[in-house]
Amino acid sequence: MSATDRQPTSTDAALEAHLQATAAERLVDYQAFLRFPSIGALPAHDADVRRCATWLASALTSSGLEHAEVSETGGHPVVYADWLHAPDAPTVIVYGHYDVQPVDPLDLWTSPPFEPVVVDGRMLARGAADDKGQIHAHLMAAAAMFATRGLLPLNVRYVFEGEEESSSAHLASWLEANRERLAADAVIISDTGFFEGDIPALTVSLRGLMYAQIDVVGPPIDLHSGSHGGVVQNPILALAQILAALKGPDGRVRVPGFYDDVVELSDDERAAMAALPFDEDAYQAAIGVLALVGEGGYTTLERRAARPTLDAHGIWGGFQGDGAKTIIPAHAHAKVSSRLVVDQDPAAIFEALRTFVLDIAPPGVAVTVTSLGLGRPSLTPTDLPVVRAAERALEAVFGRPPLHIREGGSIPVTASFESILGLPVVLMGFTQPHENAHAPNEWMALRNYEGAIRAIAATFDEIAADG
């Protein structure tokens, strides 16, 4: 019988007994990890990121792993550990990120974001799902296997970074510098989730990312709008004109050349997406919007995961306090990004955006466009042995075969593992849809967290059995 045809393994009885006995202790440790405000994108939290990295290295050692270190990158450190005592077994890299998103708007949180609480079977805190909860599941899986077996069934290298939420700025160079000690057969990334309805899933495609800031500068200081209105270009209005010109009412991005390298979905790919158990009305209700919009000619699932986008994320400038202040502001700013699909080059898309913005900028203001991060898209073949191993493990633990889905988000390191180390990547995440990642009241369902621990252990067993 081939590895592809083999039935999934059942949950290890000793492992299960250990996990049942240590559940309370495990949650306390999970909460300790979540208390670090490791917001990597904000310099004010640099020390918190460093403290979190140190804690994580210690936790890896406590789990039974070796050679744990806080490895410098030129930015926030990578936390590395390994266990390499299975000479006839494969080697996998496990990747995750311990940095988290900013917490604003703070007033929408029902509890402080770095004081984790369990509410209705959910762990509520920033990072509970993205991605500390999934990192912690990997630590607990390793700890449980060491506690019940004294070893792992394969060789594992753990790579946890502190800059994923700010485009993994230093990770590619770290991977290059550590190429020899990162020798492996495959990579497992747990930074994705299940499909709608909390159905187990393996993500087979991620969009890339181009993130930029647009700055519009007018007079050197704010001017009185009564004295100078009508003769001076208003930077806020100039910025509004620029942003409005980036997309048309049909949902298409107007930047010249934006779609040149987009690979269209095949009929089979569109049919596979259409066959997914997706309830569009339920999705709209879950995210609380009045209507679903986007590029014409494509379904919601296609637009959400398999088509490129352009979005604005923040806009500021001028007077924003209570009451009235009649000024022409000196400057205005916006942050924008594009999610990119296979074969789109994020650097080329940034240059196209910058050129277009400068071309359409109205007179009377100085405009600059600055890159804030780039990440390439990725696509994983579904017939890889390591993918089949993950499928069997998920089925064994969650009771049904996982779906293959495309994810609209970006994990820049996925393409880096593929291009720099030449390794296949399995995107095996465990969060429920709508877990509020990047938003107030982020949560992780404890049943998914506990299932993740068991599925990770089962995946290791399946990969080792495949050889």
Summary of the structure (lengths in Angstrom):
residues: 467
radius of gyration: 23.6
end to end distance: 14.2
largest distance: 84.2
contacts: 1565
relative contact order: 0.19
helix: 37%
strand: 22%
